[in-house]
């Protein structure tokens, strides 16, 4: 391995990569310590009032908090780290000899992109595999100890399958009771069955739905039949023990909505729920698609911001690294603003999620190409 690295990486390459990764890790660590300190000071009352144990706070809440913010901030911290050490190299006249030795600016960029590839790979696998798991830990803790709002949805219509439609006016998460339940079955445009009930109860252990009292109207052309009954039981798809029971493919989570709920499920589960949501049409499809595309595209910001960082900080200027660092901070805020507007346009404005997800990287990629053309050669 060492012989391979010595063959394809020069001393300058290894020097830049070491500076890049060292500054990035150090800066990310500083930001993370500051974030945790501020969060502890803000959440201390919630921790004390909620009665959470120290083990739960450390290994559940902060085990989710730290990876989430590390991953979210990594492209921006990477950007500032690149500007800082590149501007320092330029201020110490280290870049001029490199470019004067007949090395092109593109060749000078190679170690930067080797290091950014390492950051990209870590960020990509964290986005796709690790962060959903740690977010689940964090969200579970928050829903248990910071639950100060009503997350339930009202007037929910769900299409269970091609023939079955369900309506629920409200749902109590604490008691697992839904009110004003309606189930309709169709054959094309013809209604075959209509079930109405004042309530429906979910058993989280058995994973079944029970309707205490119900009325069913069966329709067969001009012939209709009414039936009154009690204690009808349906099973969910997760319940494989009671296969004789009829299936009702809905869950309490279909009637509960929370911030970042889609970021706390695995990519495989997310893809499966997107397929199901396209049929159900409960109004959260854009949020789910945005989360899916973001997991794969957001890490690409590492390359875009690295290109911009090197281009604006490789020129020696009066005043040292202050001016490039100030420009970098401004561009960081600009990127955050564009990214947040993209979320709003996608989830509230109805714009296709794939467009809004790639927009920040495309805009700043164009800016990076322009700055690259203006960079000192």
PyMOL commands that set and color helices and strands:
alter all, ss='L'
color gray80, all
select helices_A, chain A and resi 2-8+11-50+54-91+95-100+105-145+252-255+262-264+267-280+285-313+322-347+353-374
alter helices_A, ss='H'
color red, helices_A
select strands_A, chain A and resi 156-159+164-172+177-187+190-203+208-220+223-235+246-247
alter strands_A, ss='S'
color yellow, strands_A
deselect
rebuild
show_as cartoon
